[in-house]
Amino acid sequence: MIMLPYTAKGLPMAKETLKSNERRIQTLKRRLAQVGDMRPGTLSIQYRNPAEAKRPFSQISYTYKGKSRSEYVRAESLAQIRKELDAYKSFKDIEDEIIHLSIKASRIRCSTRAT
């Protein structure tokens, strides 16, 4: 039989870590619901005449479902597009953390069942 270290609350360390992971996952899920409008991609400046770097315009490039796309972005839409790109980055960061914590929680659940 494997002896688990105990926390100050008297719970085995694995249970405490599992509970804290699950609480953090629930917090992150609530944050996901607040992300708002988003879109993937990269905003860049292109030139209609690249050799002379004249007549710049904004363009968003992204890949969705395996297809690359580039779209012209009107100057009046730049602020909204930047906001949506930032929201997408937040979404991806939250998603990564949820996956990381879920894997850790799964490992803890599987290891505590085996003991």
C-alpha positions as CSV (number, residue, x, y, z in Angstrom):
1,M,0.0,0.0,0.0
2,I,1.3,3.5,-0.9
3,M,1.1,6.2,1.7
4,L,0.1,9.6,0.4
5,P,1.4,12.8,2.1
6,Y,-1.3,14.8,3.8
7,T,-2.2,18.5,3.6
8,A,-2.9,20.8,6.5
9,K,-6.6,20.1,6.0
10,G,-6.0,16.4,6.7
11,L,-6.7,15.4,3.1
12,P,-4.3,13.3,1.1
13,M,-2.2,15.5,-1.1
14,A,-3.6,14.0,-4.3
15,K,-7.2,14.8,-3.3
16,E,-6.3,18.4,-2.4
17,T,-4.5,18.9,-5.7
18,L,-7.4,17.3,-7.6
19,K,-9.9,19.6,-5.9
20,S,-7.8,22.7,-6.6
21,N,-7.4,21.7,-10.3
22,E,-11.1,21.1,-10.6
23,R,-11.8,24.5,-9.0
24,R,-9.4,26.2,-11.4
25,I,-11.0,24.5,-14.4
26,Q,-14.4,25.7,-13.3
27,T,-13.1,29.3,-13.0
28,L,-11.5,29.0,-16.4
29,K,-14.8,27.7,-17.9
30,R,-16.6,30.8,-16.5
31,R,-14.0,33.0,-18.1
32,L,-14.5,31.2,-21.4
33,A,-18.2,32.2,-21.4
34,Q,-17.1,35.9,-21.1
35,V,-14.6,36.0,-24.0
36,G,-17.1,37.5,-26.5
37,D,-16.6,37.9,-30.3
38,M,-13.4,36.4,-31.6
39,R,-11.6,35.4,-34.7
40,P,-8.3,33.7,-35.5
41,G,-5.6,35.3,-37.6
42,T,-2.8,37.8,-38.0
43,L,-3.3,41.4,-38.9
44,S,-0.7,42.8,-41.3
45,I,0.0,45.8,-43.5
46,Q,0.4,45.0,-47.2
47,Y,1.2,47.3,-50.1
48,R,-0.6,47.6,-53.5
49,N,2.8,48.5,-54.9
50,P,5.3,46.5,-52.8
51,A,8.4,47.5,-54.8
52,E,7.8,51.1,-53.8
53,A,6.0,50.5,-50.5
54,K,3.2,52.7,-51.6
55,R,-0.6,52.5,-51.0
56,P,-0.7,50.4,-47.8
57,F,-3.7,48.5,-46.7
58,S,-4.6,46.1,-43.8
59,Q,-5.1,42.4,-44.3
60,I,-6.1,39.6,-42.0
61,S,-4.7,36.1,-42.7
62,Y,-5.9,32.9,-41.0
63,T,-6.4,29.2,-41.5
64,Y,-9.7,27.6,-40.7
65,K,-10.6,24.0,-41.3
66,G,-7.4,23.5,-43.1
67,K,-7.9,26.4,-45.6
68,S,-5.8,29.5,-45.6
69,R,-7.6,32.8,-46.2
70,S,-6.6,36.4,-46.5
71,E,-9.1,39.3,-46.3
72,Y,-9.0,43.0,-46.8
73,V,-9.8,45.0,-43.6
74,R,-11.3,48.4,-43.9
75,A,-9.7,51.1,-41.8
76,E,-12.9,51.7,-39.8
77,S,-13.0,48.0,-38.9
78,L,-9.4,47.8,-37.6
79,A,-10.3,48.4,-33.9
80,Q,-13.0,45.7,-33.9
81,I,-10.7,43.2,-35.7
82,R,-7.9,43.8,-33.2
83,K,-10.4,43.3,-30.3
84,E,-11.6,40.0,-31.9
85,L,-8.0,38.8,-32.4
86,D,-7.2,39.6,-28.8
87,A,-10.3,37.7,-27.6
88,Y,-9.2,34.7,-29.7
89,K,-5.8,34.8,-28.1
90,S,-7.4,34.8,-24.7
91,F,-9.6,31.9,-25.7
92,K,-6.6,29.9,-26.8
93,D,-4.7,30.7,-23.6
94,I,-7.7,29.6,-21.4
95,E,-8.2,26.5,-23.6
96,D,-4.6,25.5,-23.2
97,E,-4.7,25.9,-19.4
98,I,-8.0,23.9,-19.1
99,I,-6.5,21.1,-21.1
100,H,-3.3,21.1,-19.0
101,L,-5.2,21.0,-15.8
102,S,-7.6,18.4,-17.1
103,I,-4.7,16.1,-18.0
104,K,-3.2,16.6,-14.5
105,A,-6.6,15.9,-12.8
106,S,-7.1,12.8,-14.9
107,R,-3.6,11.5,-13.9
108,I,-4.4,12.1,-10.3
109,R,-7.8,10.4,-10.5
110,C,-6.3,7.4,-12.2
111,S,-3.4,7.1,-9.8
112,T,-5.6,7.4,-6.7
113,R,-7.9,4.7,-8.0
114,A,-5.0,2.3,-8.5
115,T,-3.9,2.6,-4.9
